[in-house]
Amino acid sequence: AAKAIAIGALRYFLLKFGRTKIITFDMEEALAFTGETGPYIQNSVVRARNIFAKLEAEGHRAEALVVRGAQLDLGAMLEGAEGDEAWSLLVLMARSDEVAEQAVKAEEVSLVAKHAFAVAQAFHGYYQNPRYSVLHAENEDRRAFRALLVDAFLRQMEVLTALLGIPIPDKM
């Protein structure tokens, strides 16, 4: 895990700057678990995976929840304050292909790095709200919707981190 974190820290630090920027590498800044760093991004993916592990440990089949979530009336699930936050995350994730295309056209991988950070930050913001717990959801539909959102996040981040060459450790 330490090697994966170090690789992620170094790669993200170098990739987050535009190609014309002069940088001074700061090991403490690069290895921080907060702020715009590789470990912050890695931690978001590890946390999302842990949500599914906890669901399984509590007797909920995560895969079945995701399937159920995809069958829900998403319009109803996206109403209210939680819906606003979930919608913001979904819209941001939906831009991933567009950002990747822009990065290729501009020959600027920092666009993908910045986008990965923004998606991780939005997920952390959503996940840290105790009212939006997947495990302790008020009903099965809410749990399924939140599991679907976590699954969508994981899929996007696995692609984004692969594009950046950032490995994801099993634990942090």
C-alpha positions as CSV (number, residue, x, y, z in Angstrom):
1,A,0.0,0.0,0.0
2,A,2.8,2.4,0.9
3,K,4.4,2.0,-2.6
4,A,1.1,2.6,-4.4
5,I,0.4,5.7,-2.3
6,A,3.9,7.0,-3.0
7,I,3.5,6.4,-6.7
8,G,0.1,8.0,-6.7
9,A,1.4,11.0,-4.8
10,L,4.3,11.6,-7.2
11,R,2.4,11.0,-10.4
12,Y,-0.5,13.3,-9.4
13,F,1.8,16.0,-8.2
14,L,3.6,16.0,-11.5
15,L,0.5,15.8,-13.6
16,K,-1.7,18.4,-11.9
17,F,0.5,21.2,-13.2
18,G,0.2,22.4,-16.8
19,R,3.0,21.3,-19.1
20,T,4.4,24.8,-19.3
21,K,4.6,25.3,-15.5
22,I,7.9,25.3,-13.6
23,I,7.3,23.3,-10.4
24,T,9.2,22.7,-7.2
25,F,8.5,19.2,-5.8
26,D,7.4,19.2,-2.2
27,M,7.2,15.7,-0.7
28,E,5.1,16.7,2.3
29,E,2.5,18.4,0.0
30,A,2.5,15.5,-2.4
31,L,1.9,12.9,0.3
32,A,-0.8,14.8,2.2
33,F,-4.2,13.0,2.5
34,T,-6.0,16.4,2.2
35,G,-6.0,18.9,-0.6
36,E,-5.2,18.4,-4.2
37,T,-3.1,15.3,-4.0
38,G,-2.8,11.7,-5.3
39,P,-3.4,10.2,-1.8
40,Y,-6.7,12.2,-1.5
41,I,-7.9,10.8,-4.8
42,Q,-6.8,7.3,-3.9
43,N,-8.5,7.6,-0.5
44,S,-11.8,8.5,-2.2
45,V,-11.7,5.2,-4.2
46,V,-10.7,3.1,-1.2
47,R,-13.5,4.7,0.9
48,A,-16.0,3.9,-1.9
49,R,-14.8,0.3,-2.1
50,N,-15.1,0.1,1.7
51,I,-18.8,1.1,1.5
52,F,-19.5,-2.0,-0.5
53,A,-17.4,-4.2,1.8
54,K,-19.4,-2.9,4.8
55,L,-22.6,-3.5,3.0
56,E,-21.6,-7.1,2.3
57,A,-20.4,-7.6,5.9
58,E,-23.9,-6.4,7.1
59,G,-25.6,-8.9,4.8
60,H,-26.6,-6.6,2.0
61,R,-25.6,-7.8,-1.5
62,A,-24.0,-4.7,-3.0
63,E,-24.3,-5.9,-6.6
64,A,-28.1,-6.5,-6.1
65,L,-28.4,-3.0,-4.6
66,V,-26.8,-1.4,-7.6
67,V,-29.1,-3.3,-9.9
68,R,-32.1,-2.3,-7.8
69,G,-30.9,1.3,-7.8
70,A,-30.8,1.4,-11.6
71,Q,-34.4,0.4,-11.7
72,L,-35.6,3.2,-9.4
73,D,-37.4,6.4,-10.5
74,L,-34.2,8.5,-10.4
75,G,-36.3,11.7,-10.7
76,A,-37.9,10.9,-7.4
77,M,-34.5,10.0,-5.8
78,L,-33.0,13.3,-7.0
79,E,-35.5,15.5,-5.3
80,G,-34.5,17.6,-2.3
81,A,-31.2,18.5,-0.8
82,E,-29.6,15.1,-1.2
83,G,-30.8,15.0,-4.8
84,D,-29.1,18.4,-5.5
85,E,-25.7,17.0,-4.1
86,A,-26.1,13.7,-5.9
87,W,-27.0,15.5,-9.1
88,S,-23.9,17.7,-8.9
89,L,-21.7,14.7,-8.5
90,L,-23.4,12.9,-11.4
91,V,-23.1,15.9,-13.7
92,L,-19.4,16.2,-12.8
93,M,-18.8,12.5,-13.5
94,A,-20.7,12.8,-16.8
95,R,-18.1,15.3,-18.0
96,S,-15.2,12.8,-17.7
97,D,-15.2,11.8,-21.4
98,E,-15.4,15.4,-22.5
99,V,-12.5,16.4,-20.2
100,A,-10.4,13.5,-21.6
101,E,-11.1,14.6,-25.1
102,Q,-10.1,18.2,-24.2
103,A,-6.9,16.9,-22.6
104,V,-6.0,15.0,-25.8
105,K,-6.7,17.9,-28.1
106,A,-4.8,20.4,-25.9
107,E,-2.1,17.8,-25.0
108,E,-2.6,18.8,-21.4
109,V,-3.0,15.8,-19.0
110,S,-3.4,18.2,-16.1
111,L,-7.1,18.7,-17.2
112,V,-7.7,15.0,-16.4
113,A,-5.8,15.3,-13.1
114,K,-7.8,18.4,-12.1
115,H,-11.1,16.7,-13.1
116,A,-10.2,13.5,-11.1
117,F,-9.6,15.7,-8.0
118,A,-12.9,17.6,-8.5
119,V,-14.8,14.3,-8.8
120,A,-13.1,12.9,-5.7
121,Q,-13.8,16.2,-3.8
122,A,-17.5,16.1,-4.8
123,F,-17.7,12.4,-3.7
124,H,-16.1,13.2,-0.3
125,G,-18.5,16.1,0.2
126,Y,-21.5,13.8,-0.5
127,Y,-20.2,10.8,1.5
128,Q,-19.2,12.8,4.6
129,N,-22.7,13.9,5.1
130,P,-24.1,11.4,7.7
131,R,-27.6,11.9,6.4
132,Y,-26.5,10.2,3.1
133,S,-25.1,7.0,4.7
134,V,-25.5,4.0,2.4
135,L,-25.4,1.4,5.2
136,H,-27.8,3.3,7.5
137,A,-30.2,4.5,4.8
138,E,-33.8,5.1,5.9
139,N,-35.2,2.5,3.5
140,E,-34.0,0.0,0.8
141,D,-34.8,2.3,-2.1
142,R,-32.5,5.0,-0.6
143,R,-29.8,2.5,0.1
144,A,-30.1,1.2,-3.5
145,F,-29.9,4.7,-4.9
146,R,-26.8,5.6,-2.8
147,A,-25.2,2.3,-3.8
148,L,-25.8,3.1,-7.4
149,L,-24.2,6.5,-6.9
150,V,-21.1,4.9,-5.2
151,D,-20.9,2.4,-8.0
152,A,-21.0,5.1,-10.7
153,F,-18.3,7.0,-8.8
154,L,-16.1,3.9,-8.6
155,R,-16.4,3.2,-12.3
156,Q,-15.5,6.8,-13.2
157,M,-12.6,7.0,-10.8
158,E,-11.1,3.6,-11.9
159,V,-11.0,5.0,-15.4
160,L,-9.6,8.4,-14.4
161,T,-6.9,7.0,-12.1
162,A,-5.9,4.5,-14.8
163,L,-5.6,7.3,-17.3
164,L,-3.3,9.1,-14.9
165,G,-1.3,5.9,-14.0
166,I,-2.3,6.2,-10.3
167,P,-2.6,2.9,-8.6
168,I,-5.3,2.3,-6.0
169,P,-4.2,0.4,-2.9
170,D,-6.5,-2.0,-1.1
171,K,-6.3,-0.1,2.2
172,M,-5.1,3.3,3.3
